[in-house]
Amino acid sequence: MDDKLQFIVDERARLEREGLLVNIRTVESPQDAWITVDGKKVLNLCSNNYLGLANRQRLKEAAKKAIDRYGVGPAAVRSIAGTMSLHNELEEKLARFKRVEAAISFQSGFNSNIATIPALVGKQDIIFSDELNHASIIDGCRLSGAPIVRFEHCNASSLEQKLRDNFSPGTGRRALVITDGVFSMDGDIAPLPQLVEVAERYNAMVMVDDAHGEGVLGEGGRGAVDHFHMHGRVDVEIGTLSKAFGVVGGFVAGRKVIVDHLRQKGRPFLFSSAVPPADVAACIEALNILESSDDLVKRLWSNTGYFKERMKQAGFDTGNSETPITPVLLGEAQTAQEFSRRLFEKGVFAMALGFPTVPLGKARIRVMISATHSEQDLDFGIEKFIETGRELGVV
């Protein structure tokens, strides 16, 4: 090993020693309630397949037809020759579904954030960001070059204080307030009405990353803005098509002037190849399903309530979650890693999450509930959680 790479070996040793090394398992089947992982059939409690659409026959058929008609790849960026009629159809449907003026799609939710934030603010402006915002928001903020002021998690009073201390409207300097809609590690929901009210007093733009709210919150899964009836008061919504929609990609929805601006300034739109036709067609079919019925969303919430209640009765700490994201808080990373390993041995796939994904001392098993789970599936998972919790002295 070259001396110049010894730092990698040392860092891996530290991660192993502290129980922070990521154990990457291999899934060998379609995403569903039960999947095959590393050769073992296990109950799936950690994918983002909220509505069970990732293996839905209608989506698979739509993808196959798109391949026959359009081929397998766009062969260009969107701004040159990569915008197909399918992309336009998806964006029109997204705008209608989200009840906004316009939408633009990207290769991922991560790309949606790093495209949007630098296009709205620069070095002369200022960003106000919730202290627990997702890594893609953090990276987008850094790429913008704008100063970043963090406000206390889900705290409108803290946001107001930060705005008052750091920003004066009418100076030509732009302010952007950014929050997740649903926070991916704790499952809590941002207090959008209070945050927007504060931002409006300072004429600040408001941006919500609703990756975990799409397909989950609001009427028929239209997201956190719809959930709070805040249409027209949130300037930008970032969404993903890789979680509840079951496919891949991301999008920005909101005011037409912003969407048009991103077609000119969004760097992933301009400099990275478009999403392939099969994926776009599958996303369109997912939207068709959600527009026609809210049965899957209702099933998701029914499963969520059942699982959380049973886990709390068993003595587990599930934090402040208000959504299907259910953190089972365990404290130290080593405990969470051992808990996950034993669950897997018992037939339950639920990964441990530790620092830096969550703060030190806040390690957990993050359970992701799906509409595909039956009550019997959830009973099996709860039983194995209780067995493991007793073995490790957690409950």
Secondary structure, DSSP 8 states (H G I E B T S, - for coil): --GGGHHHHHHHHHHHHTT-------B-S-SSSEEEETTEEEEE-S---TTSGGG-HHHHHHHHHHHHHH-S---SBIIIII--HHHHHHHHHHHHHHTSSEEEEES-HHHHHHHHHHHH--TTSEEEEETT--HHHHHHHHHHT--EEEE-TT-HHHHHHHHHHH--TTSS--EEEEEESB-TTT--B--HHHHHHHHHHTT-EEEEE-TTTTTTSSGGG--HHHHTT-TTT-SEEEEESSSTTSS--EEEEE-HHHHHHHHHH-HHHHHSB---HHHHHHHHHHHHHHHH--HHHHHHHHHHHHHHHHHHHTT---TT--SSEEEEEEESHHHHHHHHHHHHHTTEE--EE-TTTS-TT-EEEEEE--TT--HHHHHHHHHHHHHHHHHTT--
